[in-house]
Amino acid sequence: MDSRENAVLAVALSVFCCAFLLGRAIGLDGPFFAFVMLLVIPILGSQLYLAATDADGSLPAGWIRAAMLVSVVLSGLYATLTTGFEQLAFQTASAVLLLGLLSDEFRSRDRKRKPVR
């Protein structure tokens, strides 16, 4: 990995630690806090930031897809552990992430099919 990727992952880890300590200090807990702490900040946040700022196209597309797939699976698992509104929120998050993953797959497949002129 180059230094840019390492720096982004280090910042994500730092943000995770600070947010976790702050959340515990003010008494946050529950599935939403765990979802943000375990999935949004370290996995999705860092990978989507790298994808958004990748100007030269050097970031492997598999990293983003792997992050999205892990997010879909974990948000689906969170949905099975909760009830009511929380379950609906996690199911919605899982569906949105799955649609994002599928749209990225279709877009990349279309880019490969189009002839270069």
GIFENDA-V600097 format. One record per helix or strand of 3 or more residues. SS is the DSSP state (a for helix, b for strand). FROM is the first residue (numbers start at 0). TO is the last residue. If there is no record, write none. Layout:
# GIFENDA-V600097
SS_FROM_TO ; SS_FROM_TO
This chain:
# GIFENDA-V600097
a_2_24 ; a_30_51 ; a_60_80 ; a_83_112
